[in-house]
Structure formats: structure tokens, C-alpha cells
Amino acid sequence: MKSNSNGFEEMVAIQLAVRSWPGQAKLSAEDLGLKEEEVPEIFRLGNKRLYPEEWRQVFGALANKARSYLNDHSYPFVVEYVRAIPKRNLARMVKRLEELKADYLARAEEFVAHYEAIQEQWREKYPDIWPRLAPHYPTKSQLRRRFDFYWSVFELRGAEVKEGSAPEIIEAYERARQDLKARYEEMVEEAVVYLRKKVLEVVTNLSARLKDGRIVRNDTLESVRRVEGWFKDLNIFGDTRVEEALTNLRASLNGTDYEVLKDNEALKQQLAGLADQVAAVAGKLDDVSVISGNYKRLIDLS
């Protein structure tokens, strides 16, 4: 990678992994009171669940909270389940993920502490099939290792070929590098659109409420302030027109709340007009290729 010339030097890729014990065992024909050959081929056997649903919901909710935070503060990346973020935001991202990790692992420890009681609960609830459930429970130490919460951070760069590599290897690497470069360039355009669509959603909601005479509560006004900060935080692509229009709208919201706005028709019209200006710029996607093109010219994976 050539220093000081690569647009992706401003970004890193991040992958979040949140793991829990599935607590499931494959349902057998015996569980159904059948012999294996008596199960019709039209049926696919499901799973036995080894612990209560409320615990699954706890871990699912915490995992979703972490993934939502990551997704809300990053862009889609060219690799599935991987996100891209401005490098300048990495420290703040990691700080928040550390907090979410602590919450998740604390609940995991709580689950481990209740593990014997959970097994006893299932033994009492399903005495007839307990002998077929018992072998599927890991030991306590094994269970603790089934829960994890971690992330990996990657620099965005192409593969490097060692000097003296065979010609066919060099050719293969070059093809792969060009393909990756094309996918990175697509990612930039998708990221610009992604940011704009989020802005468009928020400002059109504000405009519609103002024009329709509906109540504009403080949380609606705060959503505009938040999206302005969010956009500036993630806009490393030079999308200045949207940023400037958002800044103008937010400046007009300073000191404005529900009480100030509810009987002030002139202010409502002013804010609706500014929101429409943001919407017009954010919704004009035919200039996205120009913005992304300016950024993509910096990309060099060699």
C-alpha cells in the first residue's frame, strides 16, 4: 500500500463475534416414540432445547444490542458480517464494545452460576426423557468457554506478493487485487448512499410532521441533531452538500423544543423548508458517483 495516497488508510474493518451455548440437541426418532425407519422422509427432525427460553432471550438481546451499535456506527463492507469504520472512531467504538462485552459476560457468569439449578429444573420437568437429555450437557468449565464476545480489526489493503514469486502466482495476485479494488470502490458508493438514506429518513419525517400539523415532540427534534452528528462522524467521503444542509438545519434547531415550536407557525415553516432542502440534496442520488469517484481516486491497493 502506498502511504499517504490510499483513501482506505482512513478506514479499518471490524468483525464482531458474540457466542453463546446453543443448548440444543438433535431430536431423535426415539424421542417421538418411533423407530428410525418409521420416520417418514417428508419429516425433518428438529432440536431439543436444554435450557429455558428466557435465558436465550437475554443473550439474544445483548448480542443484538452490540450488533446494532456496531451497525449504526459503521458502513457495510465487502465481506459478509464485517463492517468498516473511520479509523478516527476506532477508540470510541472499542470503548463501547468493551462495556457491552462486560454486560454480556456478566450475564454469562450468572447463567453458569445457575447451571445446576437449570439442569435440575429440566430433570423435574421432563423426567421421561431426561436420560436422553443428560448426555448433551457440558461440564461447568466447558460451558463457560461456550460464551464469548470479541472483535477483530483489520487494515484495508491488498495481498502482497513476495519478490521472486512465480509468474502465475504474480498474475493470480494481480487479478485478485484488481477484483478487490473494484469491490472496495463499490463499497464506497454504497456507503455514501447508506449515509444519505439515513439522513433522508430522518428529515422527511420531520418535514412531514411539520407540514401535516402533527405534534413534533422533542425526540423528533433530537433525532435530527443526532443524525447530523452521526453523518459528520462517518462522512469521510467529502459529501459536503449534505453535511452543509444538515448543519444549517441543526443550527435552526438550537434552542428549539416542543414548547417553542408548538404555536410558532413561522418557525415550523422555516424548519420544514430547511428539512426539505436537506432531503432534496440527500435524495439526489445521481451525484453519488461523483462524490464516490472523488474518493475512489485515492484508492490504491498496490
N, C-alpha and C positions, 0 to 999 in steps of 0.2 A: 504494500500500500504506500503510495507516495504521500509524504507528510505535507500538511497544510494545503492539500488540493482535493481532499476527499470529503464530499458532503456527509458521508456516513460517519466521519470522525465525531460528529455532533451527537450520534446516537449509539445506544447499546441495545442488544436484545436480551430479554429476560424471560425465563421459563419458571413457572411456579408449579410445585408438586405438593399436593396435600393428600396424605394417605391415611386410611383407617382400616381396621379389621373388617372385612366383608361380613363375617359371621353368617355364612351361608354354606349349606351342604347340599349336594345334588340329591333331588328326590328320586328314590328308587322304586321299582315295581313293588317291592316288599312293603314299602310304606303305604301303598294303595291296596294292600292285601291281595296282590296278584303275583303270578309268576312272570318272569321276564318275557316269555313268549306270548303271554296273554295281553300285553300292552299293544293296542292297535298302532300301526305305523303312522296313523294320522295324528297321534298324540306326541307331544314333546314334553318330557318330564321337566318340572320346574325345580325350585330350590326350597329347602327347609331353612327357616330363619332361626338363628341360635340366640338372639337376644332381642329385647323389646324395641318396638318401632320408635318410641320417644328418644332413645339414645341415638338412633340413626338420624333422626331429625336434628338433634343437637349438632352432631358432626357435619351433617349436610349444610346446615345453616351457617356454621362458622366457615366452612370451605367456600360456600357461595359468597359470603361477605368478603373474604380475601380476594377471590377471583373478580368480584365486582369492582373492588377498589383498584386492582391492577388494570382491569379493562377500561375503567373510567379515566385512567391517567396514563394511557398509552395508546399506541396505534396497532392495528393488525399488522402482522409480519408475514413473510413469505413462507414460513414453516408453521404448520398447524400446532396450536397450543403454545406458541411462542409469541411474545409481544415485543414491540420496540418502544423505547422511551428516549427523550433527550438526555444526554449524559449529565447535563447540569441538574436534572431532577433525581438522579440515582440515590443520593444520600437521603433525601426525604422519603423516597419510595422504600428504601431498605429500613428506615426508622419505623415506618408504619407497618411494614411486613413483620418486623420483629415484635411489635405489640400484638399483632394478630396471631403470630406464632405462639406467643406466651399464653394467650387466651385458649388457643386450640389445645396445646399440650397440657394445660392445667385441667381441662375437661377430660382429656385422655387419662390423666393420672386419677381423676375422680372415678372414671369408668373402671380402671384397673382395680381401684380400692373396693369397688362393689362387685367385682367379678365373681367371687364365690357365691355371693348372695343371688346374683343373676342366674348362675347355674342351678342353684337350689330352687329358685322360682320356676325355672323351666322344668326341673325334675318333678316338682309338685304339680305343675300344670299339665304336663304330658307324660305321665308315668308309663303309659303303654308303649310309647316309642322312645323313651329315654335311653334304653340300651343302644339304639341306633343313632342317637344324637351325641352321646357322651364322647365317642372317639374323635369327634370333629372339633373339640375344644382344645386350643393350645394351652401350654402352661402359662403361668402368670408372666414369667420373664419373656417368653415368646410373644405373648400378647402385647406387651409394652413396645416391642420392636415393630409391631404392625402399624403403629401410629407414627406419622412423621409429617413435617411441614418444613419445606426448604425451597430455595430458589437458586437458579444458576444464571450467571450473567456472562454474555458473550460479546466480544468485539465483532463488528461487522466488517469482514474482509474476505477476500477470496483465498483459495488454497494456493500455497506457494510451491513451485516446482524446484527440486534440488538441481543445482548446476551439474551438468553431465548426465541428466536423465535421458533415457532412450527417446528417440523422436516420436514414437507412437504414444508415449506417456505425456510428453510435452503437448502433443496435439489434443489428447483427451482432456488434459487440464485446461487448455485454452478454450475448448468447446464448452466445458463445464463453467469456466469463468464468464464467458460471454452469456451463457444461459442465466447464470446467477445475476449478472449485471442487469439483464433485461427484466428479471423478476423484481429486483430491487427498484428499478425505475417504475415498474407498475405499482409497487408498494407506495412510492412517494405520491403518485397521483391518487391512489385510493385513500391515503392518509389525509390529503388536502380535502377530498370530498367528505370523508368521515368527519373532520372538524367542522366543515361548513354545514353539514346536515344537522349536527347537534345544535349549532347556533340557530339555524333556521327554525328548528322545532321550538326553541325557547322564545324567540322574538315574535314568531307568528302567533303563539299562544297569547302573549302579552297584547299584541295589536288587536286580535280578535276580541279579547275581553274588553278592551277599552272602547272599541267601536260598537260592540253589541250592548254596551251599558251594563255589563255584568260586574259583579264585585271583583275588584282587584286587591287581593289580600297581600299582606307583607311577604308571604312565602313566594308569591309570583314575582314580586319585585326583586326579592333576594335571589331568585333563580337567574335573573338577568345579570345581577352583579357577579354571581358565581361563574356563569358561563363566560363572562368577559375575562375574568382571571384565569379560568381554565384554558380558554383559547390562547391567551398570551403565553401561558405556561408551556403549551405544546406546539405553538406556531414557530417552528424553526425554518419554515419553508419560504418566508418572506411574503406571506399573504397579507399585505399591508392594507388593502382596501377594506377587507372585512374587519381587521383589527381597529382601524381608524373609525369606522362606522360604529362599532361596538363601544369604543371609548367615548364617542360623542353621546351615545345613548346612556351609558352609565353615568357620565358627568351630569346629565339632566336628572338622573335619579337621586343624586346626592341630596340628602335631607328630606327625601320624599318617602312617605309611608301611607298606609291606608287612610289615616285621618286627614292628611294633607290633600290626598287625591280625590276622596270620595265626592266632594261637592265642587271640584275645580274643573269645569269642562274645558277651559282653555288649556290647562296643563295636560289633561287627558288627550286632547287632540295633538298637542305638541309631541307627547311621548309616542302616540300611535304613529305619527309621521316619521319620527326617528326610528322606531321599530321597523316600519315599512322600508326605510332606506337600508337598514341592515339586511332585511330579508331579500331585498332586490339584489344586493351585492352577493350575499351568500348563496342565493338561489340561481345565480347566473353561472352555470357550470361550464359554459363554453370557453371561459378563460382559464379553467383549471389546468389545461395542458400548457399554457404559457407560464403559469406560476410553477408548476412541477417541472417544466422544461428548464427554467432558470436554475432550479435546484439540481436537477439531474445532470446538468453540465459539469457539476462538481464531482460527480461520482466517477471514481477510478479505482477499480479493484485489482489493478496490477501491482 
